[in-house]
Amino acid sequence: MPAVELVHADGPGGAWATSVSTAVREGRTVVLHCLVEEWKAPDSPELSLLLGREHRRYASTRHPACRDRFVASRRLIKYAASAALGVSPWTLELAISPGGRKYLRGCGWLGLSLSHTGDLLVLALSATGRVGADSEALSRSMCNPALVRRVCTDAEMEALAALPAGERGRAMLRLWTLKEAYTKAIGVGMRLPFREFGFAVDDDRAVLHDAEGAPAHPVEWEFTTHWIDADDSYVVSTAQTRSPGHPFAD
């Protein structure tokens, strides 16, 4: 059984909620993906109640696309957490730590990480430890030599250079999303220079290395990459710790 389960959350009330509940209770990380269109909603008393203190932020957001993405992300978080915890979404309050990490008040043990790119939303949930997720559109180009030198370790640059030219863009996007996911999971964001750590990739898995190319944290962390949409339009990477127990364990 995979330690990470990828689920398409196509709106409130979908069958996906059962998959989320099962995965989290069995100690697996669940990664939900959806389009903003599937979760956006107009302003209403019901939405105000769901957003709680964040409704003021929503109301002050003038750009329609930003408003839609904000609403969609909050509805996704609360309905997904509701499925994982077995509680009403109306009882959940989202908060942000001083370091920028999102968490649910009273349920800080439920790790969550939100990412968006274009019309795509991604949410990772885990009851077994820290989790981070990041996504990018495969249409984005990141093979600028200056950027590669700033982001990649020497070992990663060698691995990229050894690939056929047509494969380097996809590989670079994968490395970028893995690094973003890891720094989100440890709560530092881009304050940790990306050249100070690297990844060796194999199929859909990756192993964390230090700046010199030696494996680091071989047991504590697990890293995965997923290619989603019918045409493999996006790359999504996750980082998660694997704690021995979780709140739902017998």
Secondary structure as UniProt FT lines:
FT   STRAND          4..8
FT   TURN            12..13
FT   HELIX           16..25
FT   TURN            26..27
FT   STRAND          29..35
FT   HELIX           36..39
FT   HELIX           45..51
FT   HELIX           52..54
FT   HELIX           55..60
FT   HELIX           64..85
FT   HELIX           89..91
FT   STRAND          94..96
FT   TURN            98..99
FT   STRAND          102..104
FT   TURN            105..106
FT   TURN            108..109
FT   STRAND          111..117
FT   TURN            118..119
FT   STRAND          120..126
FT   STRAND          131..137
FT   TURN            138..139
FT   HELIX           145..151
FT   HELIX           154..161
FT   HELIX           165..185
FT   TURN            186..187
FT   HELIX           189..191
FT   HELIX           194..196
FT   STRAND          197..202
FT   TURN            203..204
FT   STRAND          205..210
FT   TURN            211..212
FT   TURN            218..220
FT   STRAND          221..228
FT   TURN            229..232
FT   STRAND          234..241
FT   TURN            247..248
//
